[in-house]
């Protein structure tokens, strides 16, 4: 597998491409917000959003069903304590 690395020279705005062989896929760097205000779109504030605790929703279960616009969705807690929403 061939991967491409792209370097940007900020001083003059030119792009320099360097091909390298590697088997790993590039990783996306995503910053995790530390507060609710950081996680919300800029047009919303924490006061505009209703916040529910997952414990209130799940009440000891690890899966709930949510009906939305005629469709049923399943919200699950994984073994790693993350949430997954499936239609």
N, C-alpha and C positions, 0 to 999 in steps of 0.2 A: 504494500500500500504506500502511496506517495502522499505526503502532506506538504502544504505550502505555508510558509511563515511569511508574514508581511510586516515589514518595518516601515514606520512613517518617520521621515526626517522632518521634524517640526520646524526647523530653522528655515528651510526653503520650500516646504510643502511637497517635496517629491516622494514617491513611493519606491521602495526597493524590495523586490521579491526574491526570496531565497528558497529554493526547493531543498527539502531534506527528506530522507527516508526514515519513517518511523511507523510503528504499528498502533500507537495510542491515538485516540480521537482527541481533538482539542476540547478543553474544558471551559465551560462558561463560568465566569466569575460573577456571582450575584451577591450583592450586599444584603444581609438580613436586617430588617428594621428592628430597632431596639424598643421603640415605643409605638403606640397605636397611631399617634399623629404622623410619624414617619411612614407608616404602612399605608395610610389613606391617600387617595388622590388629592392634589393640592386644592381642588375646589370644595372639598369636604373637610369638616373638622370632626373631632371626636364627639362633639355634642350632637352632630347630625346623624350619627350611626348608632343604632341599637346594638348593644353588646350583650350576648348571651354566653354563659359559661357552658362548655361542652358537657360537664357533669349534669347540668340541668336538663339538657336535651336527651342525653343517653340514659340517665337514671340507672346506672349499673350495667347496662347492656353495652355491646360493642358495635351495634348496627341499628340504624333507624331508617324508616321510609319517610320521604318527603314528597307530597303531592304538589306539583307546580304546573299550572296551565294544562291540566288534564293528563300529564305524564307523571309517573312515579319514579323517583330517584332514590338510590340507596346511599346513605352516608355511613362509612365504616371507619372504625379506629383500627389501625394496623398493629402488629406486634411491636413495631418500633414507636408506637404512640403517635402516629401521623394520621391525618384524615384523608380519605379517598371518597370522591363522589362519583357514582356510576348511574347511568340512565338505564 
